[in-house]
Amino acid sequence: MSAPEPIVIQLDLPVSPERAFEFFAPGFASWWPVATHSLSRSFTTEVEIGCEPGGAIAERVDDGPWQRWGTVEAFEPGRRIRFTWHPGREPESAQWVEVTFEPVAAGTRAILRHGGWEALGEIAPILRREYASGWQHVFGEVYAAFVRKRAATAPIPSR
């Protein structure tokens, strides 16, 4: 049995690639829907992306320990970010997620790709189906709405 194909979600956003990238990575905590998409749900008080290779993607409840979701592998401001992804699982089961930011006439084409399903073995097809709808909501709806709402006026969120 071959591994499932990567998930691919493409958005056109009315901002520069640099701004779209800054909203995605440094601004991660401002838009990520922790109440529905975190290990602890509504108890989560912080999420972050460490903005450098080796940085953690993690969540924390109150003043408790950070729970790692993945590790940044590539961090190229305005161009792309790539990270491992294993929320709630061991790092050995990590897949990869890459988000690229390409200039287009109207602003930016942001493309999220999530692959590496072979690391999950026989549960890969099930988790891929769940992540396909999850990424559509989180990236395709929540992140896109966040960028569009703030495109004209808001300063870039900071952690």
C-alpha positions as CSV (number, residue, x, y, z in Angstrom):
1,M,0.0,0.0,0.0
2,S,1.4,3.4,-0.9
3,A,1.3,6.4,1.4
4,P,-1.5,8.9,0.9
5,E,-0.8,11.9,-1.3
6,P,0.0,15.2,0.5
7,I,-2.8,17.6,1.4
8,V,-2.6,20.8,-0.6
9,I,-4.5,23.9,0.2
10,Q,-4.0,27.1,-1.8
11,L,-5.1,30.6,-0.8
12,D,-4.8,34.0,-2.6
13,L,-4.4,36.7,0.0
14,P,-4.5,40.5,-0.5
15,V,-1.1,41.2,1.2
16,S,2.6,40.8,0.3
17,P,4.3,37.5,0.8
18,E,6.3,39.1,3.6
19,R,3.2,40.2,5.4
20,A,1.3,36.8,4.8
21,F,4.4,35.0,6.2
22,E,4.6,37.3,9.3
23,F,0.9,36.7,10.0
24,F,1.4,33.0,9.7
25,A,4.5,32.4,11.7
26,P,5.3,35.3,14.1
27,G,1.6,35.9,14.4
28,F,0.6,32.3,14.9
29,A,-0.7,32.8,18.4
30,S,-3.1,35.5,17.2
31,W,-5.0,33.4,14.7
32,W,-4.6,29.7,15.6
33,P,-8.0,28.4,17.0
34,V,-6.8,26.8,20.2
35,A,-10.4,26.2,21.5
36,T,-10.9,23.6,18.7
37,H,-7.5,22.7,17.4
38,S,-5.1,22.0,20.3
39,L,-4.4,19.1,22.6
40,S,-6.0,20.8,25.7
41,R,-8.7,22.7,23.8
42,S,-10.1,25.6,25.9
43,F,-7.5,25.1,28.6
44,T,-4.7,26.1,26.2
45,T,-3.4,29.6,27.0
46,E,-0.5,29.9,24.6
47,V,0.7,28.5,21.2
48,E,3.8,29.5,19.4
49,I,6.1,28.8,16.5
50,G,9.8,29.2,17.2
51,C,10.8,31.4,14.3
52,E,14.1,29.7,13.4
53,P,15.3,26.3,12.3
54,G,15.0,24.0,15.4
55,G,12.3,26.2,17.0
56,A,9.3,24.5,18.6
57,I,5.7,24.6,17.5
58,A,4.0,24.1,20.8
59,E,1.1,24.8,23.2
60,R,1.1,25.5,26.9
61,V,-1.7,25.3,29.5
62,D,-1.6,28.1,32.1
63,D,1.9,28.1,33.5
64,G,2.4,24.4,32.7
65,P,5.0,22.8,30.5
66,W,5.1,23.3,26.7
67,Q,3.7,20.4,24.7
68,R,5.6,20.2,21.4
69,W,3.6,19.7,18.2
70,G,6.6,19.8,15.9
71,T,9.9,21.4,15.0
72,V,10.7,24.1,12.5
73,E,13.0,22.7,9.8
74,A,13.2,25.7,7.4
75,F,12.4,29.3,8.1
76,E,12.7,31.7,5.2
77,P,10.8,34.9,6.0
78,G,8.5,35.9,3.1
79,R,9.1,32.7,1.3
80,R,8.4,29.5,3.3
81,I,8.3,27.7,6.5
82,R,8.6,23.9,6.9
83,F,8.1,21.9,10.1
84,T,7.6,18.5,11.5
85,W,4.1,17.8,12.8
86,H,3.1,15.3,15.5
87,P,0.7,16.9,18.0
88,G,-0.1,14.5,20.8
89,R,2.2,11.8,19.3
90,E,5.8,10.8,19.5
91,P,8.3,12.6,17.2
92,E,8.9,9.3,15.3
93,S,5.4,9.6,13.9
94,A,6.0,13.1,12.6
95,Q,4.8,14.1,9.1
96,W,5.9,17.4,7.5
97,V,4.0,20.6,6.8
98,E,5.3,23.3,4.4
99,V,3.7,26.6,3.7
100,T,5.0,28.7,0.8
101,F,4.3,32.3,0.0
102,E,4.5,33.3,-3.7
103,P,3.9,36.8,-5.1
104,V,0.9,37.1,-7.5
105,A,-0.8,40.1,-9.0
106,A,-3.4,40.4,-6.2
107,G,-0.8,39.9,-3.4
108,T,0.2,36.4,-2.3
109,R,-0.6,32.8,-3.1
110,A,-0.1,30.8,0.2
111,I,0.1,27.1,-0.3
112,L,0.0,24.6,2.6
113,R,1.2,21.1,1.9
114,H,1.0,18.3,4.5
115,G,2.7,15.0,3.7
116,G,4.9,12.3,5.1
117,W,2.0,10.1,5.9
118,E,4.1,6.9,5.8
119,A,5.3,7.7,9.3
120,L,1.8,6.9,10.6
121,G,1.6,3.4,9.2
122,E,-1.8,1.9,8.8
123,I,-3.7,4.8,10.5
124,A,-2.3,7.2,7.8
125,P,-5.5,7.2,5.6
126,I,-7.7,7.9,8.6
127,L,-5.6,10.8,9.9
128,R,-5.1,12.2,6.4
129,R,-8.9,12.5,6.0
130,E,-9.2,14.2,9.4
131,Y,-6.3,16.6,8.7
132,A,-7.7,17.4,5.2
133,S,-10.9,18.9,6.8
134,G,-8.9,20.3,9.8
135,W,-6.4,22.2,7.6
136,Q,-9.3,23.5,5.4
137,H,-10.8,25.0,8.5
138,V,-7.6,26.2,10.2
139,F,-5.6,27.4,7.2
140,G,-8.3,27.8,4.5
141,E,-10.8,29.6,6.7
142,V,-9.4,30.9,10.0
143,Y,-5.9,32.0,8.8
144,A,-7.4,33.4,5.6
145,A,-10.0,35.4,7.4
146,F,-7.5,36.7,9.9
147,V,-5.2,37.9,7.1
148,R,-8.0,39.5,5.1
149,K,-9.5,41.3,8.1
150,R,-6.1,42.8,9.0
151,A,-4.8,43.3,5.5
152,A,-5.2,47.0,5.3
153,T,-4.7,48.4,8.8
154,A,-3.4,46.1,11.6
155,P,0.2,45.9,12.7
156,I,1.8,42.5,12.5
157,P,1.0,40.5,15.6
158,S,3.9,39.7,17.9
159,R,4.4,36.9,20.3
